[in-house]
């Protein structure tokens, strides 16, 4: 399972942390609807989350990122089918 999140503002960063940390599922952050400064805040948050909890952060496309918790295999499904 991969959780895809399309936040509307920075207050939704909580959801990214919830699925990554508590549910331990890979999270796709689709930041395409956000202005650049807010998207940068999300990337900074995600980098800190991955650094602190362990795992990987991959840029799939501009403003599209995959966070994979430590010990979880990177999803093999095409990103278009994630969700």
mmCIF file of the N, C-alpha and C atoms, coordinates in Angstrom:
data_MODEL
# 
_entry.id   MODEL 
# 
loop_
_atom_site.group_PDB 
_atom_site.id 
_atom_site.type_symbol 
_atom_site.label_atom_id 
_atom_site.label_alt_id 
_atom_site.label_comp_id 
_atom_site.label_asym_id 
_atom_site.label_entity_id 
_atom_site.label_seq_id 
_atom_site.pdbx_PDB_ins_code 
_atom_site.Cartn_x 
_atom_site.Cartn_y 
_atom_site.Cartn_z 
_atom_site.occupancy 
_atom_site.B_iso_or_equiv 
_atom_site.pdbx_formal_charge 
_atom_site.auth_seq_id 
_atom_site.auth_comp_id 
_atom_site.auth_asym_id 
_atom_site.auth_atom_id 
_atom_site.pdbx_PDB_model_num 
ATOM 1   N N  . UNK A 1 1  ? 0.838  -1.178 0.000   1.00 0.00 ? 1  UNK A N  1 
ATOM 2   C CA . UNK A 1 1  ? 0.000  0.000  0.000   1.00 0.00 ? 1  UNK A CA 1 
ATOM 3   C C  . UNK A 1 1  ? 0.885  1.244  0.000   1.00 0.00 ? 1  UNK A C  1 
ATOM 4   N N  . UNK A 1 2  ? 0.512  2.207  -0.774  1.00 0.00 ? 2  UNK A N  1 
ATOM 5   C CA . UNK A 1 2  ? 1.172  3.504  -0.821  1.00 0.00 ? 2  UNK A CA 1 
ATOM 6   C C  . UNK A 1 2  ? 0.098  4.549  -0.572  1.00 0.00 ? 2  UNK A C  1 
ATOM 7   N N  . UNK A 1 3  ? 0.366  5.476  0.324   1.00 0.00 ? 3  UNK A N  1 
ATOM 8   C CA . UNK A 1 3  ? -0.581 6.544  0.617   1.00 0.00 ? 3  UNK A CA 1 
ATOM 9   C C  . UNK A 1 3  ? -0.166 7.788  -0.156  1.00 0.00 ? 3  UNK A C  1 
ATOM 10  N N  . UNK A 1 4  ? -1.053 8.307  -0.989  1.00 0.00 ? 4  UNK A N  1 
ATOM 11  C CA . UNK A 1 4  ? -0.791 9.525  -1.732  1.00 0.00 ? 4  UNK A CA 1 
ATOM 12  C C  . UNK A 1 4  ? -1.512 10.673 -1.049  1.00 0.00 ? 4  UNK A C  1 
ATOM 13  N N  . UNK A 1 5  ? -0.764 11.731 -0.742  1.00 0.00 ? 5  UNK A N  1 
ATOM 14  C CA . UNK A 1 5  ? -1.332 12.905 -0.093  1.00 0.00 ? 5  UNK A CA 1 
ATOM 15  C C  . UNK A 1 5  ? -1.110 14.118 -0.975  1.00 0.00 ? 5  UNK A C  1 
ATOM 16  N N  . UNK A 1 6  ? -2.160 14.910 -1.132  1.00 0.00 ? 6  UNK A N  1 
ATOM 17  C CA . UNK A 1 6  ? -2.110 16.149 -1.914  1.00 0.00 ? 6  UNK A CA 1 
ATOM 18  C C  . UNK A 1 6  ? -2.514 17.299 -1.000  1.00 0.00 ? 6  UNK A C  1 
ATOM 19  N N  . UNK A 1 7  ? -1.580 17.764 -0.171  1.00 0.00 ? 7  UNK A N  1 
ATOM 20  C CA . UNK A 1 7  ? -1.929 18.790 0.815   1.00 0.00 ? 7  UNK A CA 1 
ATOM 21  C C  . UNK A 1 7  ? -2.315 20.117 0.168   1.00 0.00 ? 7  UNK A C  1 
ATOM 22  N N  . UNK A 1 8  ? -3.184 20.836 0.872   1.00 0.00 ? 8  UNK A N  1 
ATOM 23  C CA . UNK A 1 8  ? -3.607 22.161 0.423   1.00 0.00 ? 8  UNK A CA 1 
ATOM 24  C C  . UNK A 1 8  ? -2.868 23.271 1.146   1.00 0.00 ? 8  UNK A C  1 
ATOM 25  N N  . UNK A 1 9  ? -2.324 22.973 2.325   1.00 0.00 ? 9  UNK A N  1 
ATOM 26  C CA . UNK A 1 9  ? -1.535 23.948 3.071   1.00 0.00 ? 9  UNK A CA 1 
ATOM 27  C C  . UNK A 1 9  ? -0.628 23.201 4.049   1.00 0.00 ? 9  UNK A C  1 
ATOM 28  N N  . UNK A 1 10 ? 0.275  23.960 4.694   1.00 0.00 ? 10 UNK A N  1 
ATOM 29  C CA . UNK A 1 10 ? 1.281  23.332 5.549   1.00 0.00 ? 10 UNK A CA 1 
ATOM 30  C C  . UNK A 1 10 ? 0.677  22.644 6.773   1.00 0.00 ? 10 UNK A C  1 
ATOM 31  N N  . UNK A 1 11 ? -0.512 23.027 7.171   1.00 0.00 ? 11 UNK A N  1 
ATOM 32  C CA . UNK A 1 11 ? -1.154 22.387 8.320   1.00 0.00 ? 11 UNK A CA 1 
ATOM 33  C C  . UNK A 1 11 ? -1.382 20.893 8.093   1.00 0.00 ? 11 UNK A C  1 
ATOM 34  N N  . UNK A 1 12 ? -1.353 20.460 6.871   1.00 0.00 ? 12 UNK A N  1 
ATOM 35  C CA . UNK A 1 12 ? -1.574 19.055 6.552   1.00 0.00 ? 12 UNK A CA 1 
ATOM 36  C C  . UNK A 1 12 ? -0.299 18.216 6.635   1.00 0.00 ? 12 UNK A C  1 
ATOM 37  N N  . UNK A 1 13 ? 0.805  18.820 7.059   1.00 0.00 ? 13 UNK A N  1 
ATOM 38  C CA . UNK A 1 13 ? 2.054  18.059 7.245   1.00 0.00 ? 13 UNK A CA 1 
ATOM 39  C C  . UNK A 1 13 ? 1.851  16.962 8.283   1.00 0.00 ? 13 UNK A C  1 
ATOM 40  N N  . UNK A 1 14 ? 0.947  17.184 9.211   1.00 0.00 ? 14 UNK A N  1 
ATOM 41  C CA . UNK A 1 14 ? 0.627  16.191 10.237  1.00 0.00 ? 14 UNK A CA 1 
ATOM 42  C C  . UNK A 1 14 ? 0.251  14.850 9.616   1.00 0.00 ? 14 UNK A C  1 
ATOM 43  N N  . UNK A 1 15 ? -0.479 14.887 8.516   1.00 0.00 ? 15 UNK A N  1 
ATOM 44  C CA . UNK A 1 15 ? -0.915 13.647 7.864   1.00 0.00 ? 15 UNK A CA 1 
ATOM 45  C C  . UNK A 1 15 ? 0.269  12.868 7.282   1.00 0.00 ? 15 UNK A C  1 
ATOM 46  N N  . UNK A 1 16 ? 1.224  13.597 6.733   1.00 0.00 ? 16 UNK A N  1 
ATOM 47  C CA . UNK A 1 16 ? 2.427  12.943 6.195   1.00 0.00 ? 16 UNK A CA 1 
ATOM 48  C C  . UNK A 1 16 ? 3.137  12.194 7.321   1.00 0.00 ? 16 UNK A C  1 
ATOM 49  N N  . UNK A 1 17 ? 3.333  12.874 8.441   1.00 0.00 ? 17 UNK A N  1 
ATOM 50  C CA . UNK A 1 17 ? 3.995  12.253 9.585   1.00 0.00 ? 17 UNK A CA 1 
ATOM 51  C C  . UNK A 1 17 ? 3.222  11.068 10.130  1.00 0.00 ? 17 UNK A C  1 
ATOM 52  N N  . UNK A 1 18 ? 1.900  11.181 10.151  1.00 0.00 ? 18 UNK A N  1 
ATOM 53  C CA . UNK A 1 18 ? 1.062  10.100 10.684  1.00 0.00 ? 18 UNK A CA 1 
ATOM 54  C C  . UNK A 1 18 ? 1.243  8.811  9.884   1.00 0.00 ? 18 UNK A C  1 
ATOM 55  N N  . UNK A 1 19 ? 1.128  8.910  8.572   1.00 0.00 ? 19 UNK A N  1 
ATOM 56  C CA . UNK A 1 19 ? 1.231  7.700  7.759   1.00 0.00 ? 19 UNK A CA 1 
ATOM 57  C C  . UNK A 1 19 ? 2.651  7.156  7.733   1.00 0.00 ? 19 UNK A C  1 
ATOM 58  N N  . UNK A 1 20 ? 3.649  8.039  7.691   1.00 0.00 ? 20 UNK A N  1 
ATOM 59  C CA . UNK A 1 20 ? 5.046  7.594  7.658   1.00 0.00 ? 20 UNK A CA 1 
ATOM 60  C C  . UNK A 1 20 ? 5.451  6.964  8.990   1.00 0.00 ? 20 UNK A C  1 
ATOM 61  N N  . UNK A 1 21 ? 5.135  7.634  10.089  1.00 0.00 ? 21 UNK A N  1 
ATOM 62  C CA . UNK A 1 21 ? 5.608  7.202  11.402  1.00 0.00 ? 21 UNK A CA 1 
ATOM 63  C C  . UNK A 1 21 ? 4.700  6.162  12.039  1.00 0.00 ? 21 UNK A C  1 
ATOM 64  N N  . UNK A 1 22 ? 3.408  6.421  12.099  1.00 0.00 ? 22 UNK A N  1 
ATOM 65  C CA . UNK A 1 22 ? 2.490  5.536  12.829  1.00 0.00 ? 22 UNK A CA 1 
ATOM 66  C C  . UNK A 1 22 ? 2.019  4.344  12.013  1.00 0.00 ? 22 UNK A C  1 
ATOM 67  N N  . UNK A 1 23 ? 1.684  4.579  10.756  1.00 0.00 ? 23 UNK A N  1 
ATOM 68  C CA . UNK A 1 23 ? 1.180  3.491  9.906   1.00 0.00 ? 23 UNK A CA 1 
ATOM 69  C C  . UNK A 1 23 ? 2.299  2.746  9.195   1.00 0.00 ? 23 UNK A C  1 
ATOM 70  N N  . UNK A 1 24 ? 3.484  3.375  9.104   1.00 0.00 ? 24 UNK A N  1 
ATOM 71  C CA . UNK A 1 24 ? 4.651  2.779  8.457   1.00 0.00 ? 24 UNK A CA 1 
ATOM 72  C C  . UNK A 1 24 ? 4.360  2.325  7.030   1.00 0.00 ? 24 UNK A C  1 
ATOM 73  N N  . UNK A 1 25 ? 3.755  3.235  6.272   1.00 0.00 ? 25 UNK A N  1 
ATOM 74  C CA . UNK A 1 25 ? 3.508  2.972  4.856   1.00 0.00 ? 25 UNK A CA 1 
ATOM 75  C C  . UNK A 1 25 ? 4.234  4.028  4.031   1.00 0.00 ? 25 UNK A C  1 
ATOM 76  N N  . UNK A 1 26 ? 4.676  3.666  2.825   1.00 0.00 ? 26 UNK A N  1 
ATOM 77  C CA . UNK A 1 26 ? 5.267  4.672  1.946   1.00 0.00 ? 26 UNK A CA 1 
ATOM 78  C C  . UNK A 1 26 ? 4.250  5.773  1.642   1.00 0.00 ? 26 UNK A C  1 
ATOM 79  N N  . UNK A 1 27 ? 4.737  6.995  1.579   1.00 0.00 ? 27 UNK A N  1 
ATOM 80  C CA . UNK A 1 27 ? 3.874  8.150  1.347   1.00 0.00 ? 27 UNK A CA 1 
ATOM 81  C C  . UNK A 1 27 ? 4.371  8.905  0.122   1.00 0.00 ? 27 UNK A C  1 
ATOM 82  N N  . UNK A 1 28 ? 3.453  9.166  -0.794  1.00 0.00 ? 28 UNK A N  1 
ATOM 83  C CA . UNK A 1 28 ? 3.748  10.039 -1.928  1.00 0.00 ? 28 UNK A CA 1 
ATOM 84  C C  . UNK A 1 28 ? 3.181  11.406 -1.576  1.00 0.00 ? 28 UNK A C  1 
ATOM 85  N N  . UNK A 1 29 ? 4.052  12.414 -1.569  1.00 0.00 ? 29 UNK A N  1 
ATOM 86  C CA . UNK A 1 29 ? 3.623  13.794 -1.352  1.00 0.00 ? 29 UNK A CA 1 
ATOM 87  C C  . UNK A 1 29 ? 3.526  14.478 -2.704  1.00 0.00 ? 29 UNK A C  1 
ATOM 88  N N  . UNK A 1 30 ? 2.311  14.801 -3.090  1.00 0.00 ? 30 UNK A N  1 
ATOM 89  C CA . UNK A 1 30 ? 2.082  15.532 -4.329  1.00 0.00 ? 30 UNK A CA 1 
ATOM 90  C C  . UNK A 1 30 ? 1.894  16.997 -3.954  1.00 0.00 ? 30 UNK A C  1 
ATOM 91  N N  . UNK A 1 31 ? 2.916  17.788 -4.187  1.00 0.00 ? 31 UNK A N  1 
ATOM 92  C CA . UNK A 1 31 ? 2.929  19.188 -3.773  1.00 0.00 ? 31 UNK A CA 1 
ATOM 93  C C  . UNK A 1 31 ? 2.651  20.130 -4.932  1.00 0.00 ? 31 UNK A C  1 
ATOM 94  N N  . UNK A 1 32 ? 2.157  19.616 -6.036  1.00 0.00 ? 32 UNK A N  1 
ATOM 95  C CA . UNK A 1 32 ? 1.987  20.415 -7.248  1.00 0.00 ? 32 UNK A CA 1 
ATOM 96  C C  . UNK A 1 32 ? 0.984  21.553 -7.079  1.00 0.00 ? 32 UNK A C  1 
ATOM 97  N N  . UNK A 1 33 ? 0.042  21.436 -6.169  1.00 0.00 ? 33 UNK A N  1 
ATOM 98  C CA . UNK A 1 33 ? -0.961 22.487 -5.986  1.00 0.00 ? 33 UNK A CA 1 
ATOM 99  C C  . UNK A 1 33 ? -0.478 23.594 -5.048  1.00 0.00 ? 33 UNK A C  1 
ATOM 100 N N  . UNK A 1 34 ? 0.691  23.422 -4.447  1.00 0.00 ? 34 UNK A N  1 
ATOM 101 C CA . UNK A 1 34 ? 1.176  24.384 -3.460  1.00 0.00 ? 34 UNK A CA 1 
ATOM 102 C C  . UNK A 1 34 ? 2.123  25.405 -4.082  1.00 0.00 ? 34 UNK A C  1 
ATOM 103 N N  . UNK A 1 35 ? 2.106  26.626 -3.555  1.00 0.00 ? 35 UNK A N  1 
ATOM 104 C CA . UNK A 1 35 ? 3.115  27.592 -3.993  1.00 0.00 ? 35 UNK A CA 1 
ATOM 105 C C  . UNK A 1 35 ? 4.509  27.117 -3.584  1.00 0.00 ? 35 UNK A C  1 
ATOM 106 N N  . UNK A 1 36 ? 5.518  27.555 -4.300  1.00 0.00 ? 36 UNK A N  1 
ATOM 107 C CA . UNK A 1 36 ? 6.888  27.103 -4.044  1.00 0.00 ? 36 UNK A CA 1 
ATOM 108 C C  . UNK A 1 36 ? 7.338  27.250 -2.592  1.00 0.00 ? 36 UNK A C  1 
ATOM 109 N N  . UNK A 1 37 ? 7.088  28.380 -1.920  1.00 0.00 ? 37 UNK A N  1 
ATOM 110 C CA . UNK A 1 37 ? 7.559  28.485 -0.531  1.00 0.00 ? 37 UNK A CA 1 
ATOM 111 C C  . UNK A 1 37 ? 6.934  27.431 0.401   1.00 0.00 ? 37 UNK A C  1 
ATOM 112 N N  . UNK A 1 38 ? 5.669  27.119 0.202   1.00 0.00 ? 38 UNK A N  1 
ATOM 113 C CA . UNK A 1 38 ? 5.007  26.111 1.046   1.00 0.00 ? 38 UNK A CA 1 
ATOM 114 C C  . UNK A 1 38 ? 5.514  24.718 0.676   1.00 0.00 ? 38 UNK A C  1 
ATOM 115 N N  . UNK A 1 39 ? 5.721  24.467 -0.611  1.00 0.00 ? 39 UNK A N  1 
ATOM 116 C CA . UNK A 1 39 ? 6.263  23.174 -1.042  1.00 0.00 ? 39 UNK A CA 1 
ATOM 117 C C  . UNK A 1 39 ? 7.647  22.958 -0.429  1.00 0.00 ? 39 UNK A C  1 
ATOM 118 N N  . UNK A 1 40 ? 8.462  24.010 -0.366  1.00 0.00 ? 40 UNK A N  1 
ATOM 119 C CA . UNK A 1 40 ? 9.786  23.890 0.255   1.00 0.00 ? 40 UNK A CA 1 
ATOM 120 C C  . UNK A 1 40 ? 9.671  23.545 1.735   1.00 0.00 ? 40 UNK A C  1 
ATOM 121 N N  . UNK A 1 41 ? 8.688  24.122 2.416   1.00 0.00 ? 41 UNK A N  1 
ATOM 122 C CA . UNK A 1 41 ? 8.468  23.779 3.827   1.00 0.00 ? 41 UNK A CA 1 
ATOM 123 C C  . UNK A 1 41 ? 8.164  22.294 3.974   1.00 0.00 ? 41 UNK A C  1 
ATOM 124 N N  . UNK A 1 42 ? 7.336  21.752 3.090   1.00 0.00 ? 42 UNK A N  1 
ATOM 125 C CA . UNK A 1 42 ? 7.010  20.328 3.144   1.00 0.00 ? 42 UNK A CA 1 
ATOM 126 C C  . UNK A 1 42 ? 8.245  19.474 2.911   1.00 0.00 ? 42 UNK A C  1 
ATOM 127 N N  . UNK A 1 43 ? 9.079  19.872 1.954   1.00 0.00 ? 43 UNK A N  1 
ATOM 128 C CA . UNK A 1 43 ? 10.288 19.099 1.672   1.00 0.00 ? 43 UNK A CA 1 
ATOM 129 C C  . UNK A 1 43 ? 11.223 19.145 2.879   1.00 0.00 ? 43 UNK A C  1 
ATOM 130 N N  . UNK A 1 44 ? 11.354 20.307 3.507   1.00 0.00 ? 44 UNK A N  1 
ATOM 131 C CA . UNK A 1 44 ? 12.177 20.406 4.714   1.00 0.00 ? 44 UNK A CA 1 
ATOM 132 C C  . UNK A 1 44 ? 11.626 19.516 5.825   1.00 0.00 ? 44 UNK A C  1 
ATOM 133 N N  . UNK A 1 45 ? 10.306 19.534 6.002   1.00 0.00 ? 45 UNK A N  1 
ATOM 134 C CA . UNK A 1 45 ? 9.664  18.687 7.007   1.00 0.00 ? 45 UNK A CA 1 
ATOM 135 C C  . UNK A 1 45 ? 9.937  17.214 6.710   1.00 0.00 ? 45 UNK A C  1 
ATOM 136 N N  . UNK A 1 46 ? 9.738  16.814 5.442   1.00 0.00 ? 46 UNK A N  1 
ATOM 137 C CA . UNK A 1 46 ? 9.928  15.415 5.053   1.00 0.00 ? 46 UNK A CA 1 
ATOM 138 C C  . UNK A 1 46 ? 11.383 14.987 5.245   1.00 0.00 ? 46 UNK A C  1 
ATOM 139 N N  . UNK A 1 47 ? 12.326 15.866 4.914   1.00 0.00 ? 47 UNK A N  1 
ATOM 140 C CA . UNK A 1 47 ? 13.740 15.535 5.085   1.00 0.00 ? 47 UNK A CA 1 
ATOM 141 C C  . UNK A 1 47 ? 14.054 15.311 6.562   1.00 0.00 ? 47 UNK A C  1 
ATOM 142 N N  . UNK A 1 48 ? 13.518 16.155 7.428   1.00 0.00 ? 48 UNK A N  1 
ATOM 143 C CA . UNK A 1 48 ? 13.722 15.976 8.867   1.00 0.00 ? 48 UNK A CA 1 
ATOM 144 C C  . UNK A 1 48 ? 13.077 14.716 9.384   1.00 0.00 ? 48 UNK A C  1 
ATOM 145 N N  . UNK A 1 49 ? 11.887 14.416 8.888   1.00 0.00 ? 49 UNK A N  1 
ATOM 146 C CA . UNK A 1 49 ? 11.177 13.208 9.292   1.00 0.00 ? 49 UNK A CA 1 
ATOM 147 C C  . UNK A 1 49 ? 11.967 11.958 8.912   1.00 0.00 ? 49 UNK A C  1 
ATOM 148 N N  . UNK A 1 50 ? 12.427 11.916 7.675   1.00 0.00 ? 50 UNK A N  1 
ATOM 149 C CA . UNK A 1 50 ? 13.192 10.770 7.186   1.00 0.00 ? 50 UNK A CA 1 
ATOM 150 C C  . UNK A 1 50 ? 14.528 10.656 7.919   1.00 0.00 ? 50 UNK A C  1 
ATOM 151 N N  . UNK A 1 51 ? 15.177 11.782 8.173   1.00 0.00 ? 51 UNK A N  1 
ATOM 152 C CA . UNK A 1 51 ? 16.449 11.751 8.886   1.00 0.00 ? 51 UNK A CA 1 
ATOM 153 C C  . UNK A 1 51 ? 16.250 11.261 10.318  1.00 0.00 ? 51 UNK A C  1 
ATOM 154 N N  . UNK A 1 52 ? 15.225 11.773 10.984  1.00 0.00 ? 52 UNK A N  1 
ATOM 155 C CA . UNK A 1 52 ? 14.989 11.429 12.385  1.00 0.00 ? 52 UNK A CA 1 
ATOM 156 C C  . UNK A 1 52 ? 14.463 10.022 12.600  1.00 0.00 ? 52 UNK A C  1 
ATOM 157 N N  . UNK A 1 53 ? 13.610 9.556  11.703  1.00 0.00 ? 53 UNK A N  1 
ATOM 158 C CA . UNK A 1 53 ? 12.980 8.243  11.864  1.00 0.00 ? 53 UNK A CA 1 
ATOM 159 C C  . UNK A 1 53 ? 13.661 7.155  11.039  1.00 0.00 ? 53 UNK A C  1 
ATOM 160 N N  . UNK A 1 54 ? 14.490 7.545  10.114  1.00 0.00 ? 54 UNK A N  1 
ATOM 161 C CA . UNK A 1 54 ? 15.111 6.585  9.212   1.00 0.00 ? 54 UNK A CA 1 
ATOM 162 C C  . UNK A 1 54 ? 14.214 6.348  8.015   1.00 0.00 ? 54 UNK A C  1 
ATOM 163 N N  . UNK A 1 55 ? 14.811 6.022  6.913   1.00 0.00 ? 55 UNK A N  1 
ATOM 164 C CA . UNK A 1 55 ? 14.051 5.767  5.700   1.00 0.00 ? 55 UNK A CA 1 
ATOM 165 C C  . UNK A 1 55 ? 14.678 6.471  4.524   1.00 0.00 ? 55 UNK A C  1 
ATOM 166 N N  . UNK A 1 56 ? 13.907 6.606  3.473   1.00 0.00 ? 56 UNK A N  1 
ATOM 167 C CA . UNK A 1 56 ? 14.400 7.217  2.240   1.00 0.00 ? 56 UNK A CA 1 
ATOM 168 C C  . UNK A 1 56 ? 13.415 8.258  1.745   1.00 0.00 ? 56 UNK A C  1 
ATOM 169 N N  . UNK A 1 57 ? 13.963 9.276  1.097   1.00 0.00 ? 57 UNK A N  1 
ATOM 170 C CA . UNK A 1 57 ? 13.181 10.321 0.463   1.00 0.00 ? 57 UNK A CA 1 
ATOM 171 C C  . UNK A 1 57 ? 13.652 10.424 -0.972  1.00 0.00 ? 57 UNK A C  1 
ATOM 172 N N  . UNK A 1 58 ? 12.744 10.195 -1.913  1.00 0.00 ? 58 UNK A N  1 
ATOM 173 C CA . UNK A 1 58 ? 13.088 10.242 -3.333  1.00 0.00 ? 58 UNK A CA 1 
ATOM 174 C C  . UNK A 1 58 ? 12.227 11.274 -4.037  1.00 0.00 ? 58 UNK A C  1 
ATOM 175 N N  . UNK A 1 59 ? 12.859 12.034 -4.921  1.00 0.00 ? 59 UNK A N  1 
ATOM 176 C CA . UNK A 1 59 ? 12.114 12.968 -5.768  1.00 0.00 ? 59 UNK A CA 1 
ATOM 177 C C  . UNK A 1 59 ? 11.717 12.208 -7.025  1.00 0.00 ? 59 UNK A C  1 
ATOM 178 N N  . UNK A 1 60 ? 10.420 12.103 -7.257  1.00 0.00 ? 60 UNK A N  1 
ATOM 179 C CA . UNK A 1 60 ? 9.914  11.378 -8.420  1.00 0.00 ? 60 UNK A CA 1 
ATOM 180 C C  . UNK A 1 60 ? 9.735  12.298 -9.616  1.00 0.00 ? 60 UNK A C  1 
ATOM 181 N N  . UNK A 1 61 ? 9.392  13.537 -9.337  1.00 0.00 ? 61 UNK A N  1 
ATOM 182 C CA . UNK A 1 61 ? 9.165  14.564 -10.357 1.00 0.00 ? 61 UNK A CA 1 
ATOM 183 C C  . UNK A 1 61 ? 9.183  15.901 -9.624  1.00 0.00 ? 61 UNK A C  1 
ATOM 184 N N  . UNK A 1 62 ? 9.162  17.006 -10.352 1.00 0.00 ? 62 UNK A N  1 
ATOM 185 C CA . UNK A 1 62 ? 9.079  18.281 -9.644  1.00 0.00 ? 62 UNK A CA 1 
ATOM 186 C C  . UNK A 1 62 ? 7.840  18.302 -8.736  1.00 0.00 ? 62 UNK A C  1 
ATOM 187 N N  . UNK A 1 63 ? 8.057  18.604 -7.486  1.00 0.00 ? 63 UNK A N  1 
ATOM 188 C CA . UNK A 1 63 ? 7.005  18.690 -6.464  1.00 0.00 ? 63 UNK A CA 1 
ATOM 189 C C  . UNK A 1 63 ? 6.284  17.364 -6.204  1.00 0.00 ? 63 UNK A C  1 
ATOM 190 N N  . UNK A 1 64 ? 6.937  16.246 -6.500  1.00 0.00 ? 64 UNK A N  1 
ATOM 191 C CA . UNK A 1 64 ? 6.365  14.928 -6.225  1.00 0.00 ? 64 UNK A CA 1 
ATOM 192 C C  . UNK A 1 64 ? 7.449  14.078 -5.562  1.00 0.00 ? 64 UNK A C  1 
ATOM 193 N N  . UNK A 1 65 ? 7.190  13.658 -4.318  1.00 0.00 ? 65 UNK A N  1 
ATOM 194 C CA . UNK A 1 65 ? 8.200  12.978 -3.508  1.00 0.00 ? 65 UNK A CA 1 
ATOM 195 C C  . UNK A 1 65 ? 7.648  11.693 -2.909  1.00 0.00 ? 65 UNK A C  1 
ATOM 196 N N  . UNK A 1 66 ? 8.529  10.712 -2.759  1.00 0.00 ? 66 UNK A N  1 
ATOM 197 C CA . UNK A 1 66 ? 8.195  9.439  -2.133  1.00 0.00 ? 66 UNK A CA 1 
ATOM 198 C C  . UNK A 1 66 ? 9.003  9.305  -0.846  1.00 0.00 ? 66 UNK A C  1 
ATOM 199 N N  . UNK A 1 67 ? 8.303  9.081  0.263   1.00 0.00 ? 67 UNK A N  1 
ATOM 200 C CA . UNK A 1 67 ? 8.932  8.833  1.563   1.00 0.00 ? 67 UNK A CA 1 
ATOM 201 C C  . UNK A 1 67 ? 8.713  7.367  1.899   1.00 0.00 ? 67 UNK A C  1 
ATOM 202 N N  . UNK A 1 68 ? 9.784  6.643  2.184   1.00 0.00 ? 68 UNK A N  1 
ATOM 203 C CA . UNK A 1 68 ? 9.688  5.225  2.512   1.00 0.00 ? 68 UNK A CA 1 
ATOM 204 C C  . UNK A 1 68 ? 10.297 5.006  3.898   1.00 0.00 ? 68 UNK A C  1 
ATOM 205 N N  . UNK A 1 69 ? 9.492  4.507  4.851   1.00 0.00 ? 69 UNK A N  1 
ATOM 206 C CA . UNK A 1 69 ? 10.031 4.251  6.195   1.00 0.00 ? 69 UNK A CA 1 
ATOM 207 C C  . UNK A 1 69 ? 11.138 3.196  6.173   1.00 0.00 ? 69 UNK A C  1 
ATOM 208 N N  . UNK A 1 70 ? 12.028 3.262  7.154   1.00 0.00 ? 70 UNK A N  1 
ATOM 209 C CA . UNK A 1 70 ? 13.107 2.282  7.279   1.00 0.00 ? 70 UNK A CA 1 
ATOM 210 C C  . UNK A 1 70 ? 12.509 0.883  7.415   1.00 0.00 ? 70 UNK A C  1 
ATOM 211 N N  . UNK A 1 71 ? 13.128 -0.074 6.732   1.00 0.00 ? 71 UNK A N  1 
ATOM 212 C CA . UNK A 1 71 ? 12.686 -1.459 6.825   1.00 0.00 ? 71 UNK A CA 1 
ATOM 213 C C  . UNK A 1 71 ? 11.521 -1.809 5.908   1.00 0.00 ? 71 UNK A C  1 
ATOM 214 N N  . UNK A 1 72 ? 11.034 -0.843 5.157   1.00 0.00 ? 72 UNK A N  1 
ATOM 215 C CA . UNK A 1 72 ? 9.937  -1.078 4.222   1.00 0.00 ? 72 UNK A CA 1 
ATOM 216 C C  . UNK A 1 72 ? 10.516 -1.026 2.811   1.00 0.00 ? 72 UNK A C  1 
ATOM 217 N N  . UNK A 1 73 ? 10.139 -1.999 1.990   1.00 0.00 ? 73 UNK A N  1 
ATOM 218 C CA . UNK A 1 73 ? 10.644 -2.037 0.614   1.00 0.00 ? 73 UNK A CA 1 
ATOM 219 C C  . UNK A 1 73 ? 10.032 -0.905 -0.200  1.00 0.00 ? 73 UNK A C  1 
ATOM 220 N N  . UNK A 1 74 ? 10.855 -0.331 -1.063  1.00 0.00 ? 74 UNK A N  1 
ATOM 221 C CA . UNK A 1 74 ? 10.347 0.713  -1.963  1.00 0.00 ? 74 UNK A CA 1 
ATOM 222 C C  . UNK A 1 74 ? 9.293  0.078  -2.860  1.00 0.00 ? 74 UNK A C  1 
ATOM 223 N N  . UNK A 1 75 ? 8.145  0.728  -3.013  1.00 0.00 ? 75 UNK A N  1 
ATOM 224 C CA . UNK A 1 75 ? 7.076  0.133  -3.827  1.00 0.00 ? 75 UNK A CA 1 
ATOM 225 C C  . UNK A 1 75 ? 7.531  -0.112 -5.265  1.00 0.00 ? 75 UNK A C  1 
ATOM 226 N N  . UNK A 1 76 ? 7.111  -1.248 -5.791  1.00 0.00 ? 76 UNK A N  1 
ATOM 227 C CA . UNK A 1 76 ? 7.491  -1.608 -7.165  1.00 0.00 ? 76 UNK A CA 1 
ATOM 228 C C  . UNK A 1 76 ? 6.419  -1.204 -8.161  1.00 0.00 ? 76 UNK A C  1 
ATOM 229 N N  . UNK A 1 77 ? 5.259  -0.742 -7.662  1.00 0.00 ? 77 UNK A N  1 
ATOM 230 C CA . UNK A 1 77 ? 4.173  -0.366 -8.577  1.00 0.00 ? 77 UNK A CA 1 
ATOM 231 C C  . UNK A 1 77 ? 4.475  0.985  -9.200  1.00 0.00 ? 77 UNK A C  1 
ATOM 232 N N  . UNK A 1 78 ? 4.041  1.188  -10.439 1.00 0.00 ? 78 UNK A N  1 
ATOM 233 C CA . UNK A 1 78 ? 4.211  2.511  -11.044 1.00 0.00 ? 78 UNK A CA 1 
ATOM 234 C C  . UNK A 1 78 ? 3.491  3.555  -10.209 1.00 0.00 ? 78 UNK A C  1 
ATOM 235 N N  . UNK A 1 79 ? 4.060  4.725  -10.116 1.00 0.00 ? 79 UNK A N  1 
ATOM 236 C CA . UNK A 1 79 ? 3.519  5.759  -9.249  1.00 0.00 ? 79 UNK A CA 1 
ATOM 237 C C  . UNK A 1 79 ? 2.116  6.188  -9.692  1.00 0.00 ? 79 UNK A C  1 
ATOM 238 N N  . UNK A 1 80 ? 1.787  6.064  -10.982 1.00 0.00 ? 80 UNK A N  1 
ATOM 239 C CA . UNK A 1 80 ? 0.456  6.442  -11.449 1.00 0.00 ? 80 UNK A CA 1 
ATOM 240 C C  . UNK A 1 80 ? -0.623 5.568  -10.813 1.00 0.00 ? 80 UNK A C  1 
ATOM 241 N N  . UNK A 1 81 ? -0.278 4.343  -10.408 1.00 0.00 ? 81 UNK A N  1 
ATOM 242 C CA . UNK A 1 81 ? -1.246 3.431  -9.819  1.00 0.00 ? 81 UNK A CA 1 
ATOM 243 C C  . UNK A 1 81 ? -1.293 3.519  -8.294  1.00 0.00 ? 81 UNK A C  1 
ATOM 244 N N  . UNK A 1 82 ? -0.440 4.334  -7.716  1.00 0.00 ? 82 UNK A N  1 
ATOM 245 C CA . UNK A 1 82 ? -0.417 4.457  -6.251  1.00 0.00 ? 82 UNK A CA 1 
ATOM 246 C C  . UNK A 1 82 ? -1.605 5.266  -5.808  1.00 0.00 ? 82 UNK A C  1 
ATOM 247 N N  . UNK A 1 83 ? -2.007 5.010  -4.577  1.00 0.00 ? 83 UNK A N  1 
ATOM 248 C CA . UNK A 1 83 ? -3.101 5.815  -4.060  1.00 0.00 ? 83 UNK A CA 1 
ATOM 249 C C  . UNK A 1 83 ? -3.846 5.015  -3.121  1.00 0.00 ? 83 UNK A C  1 
# 
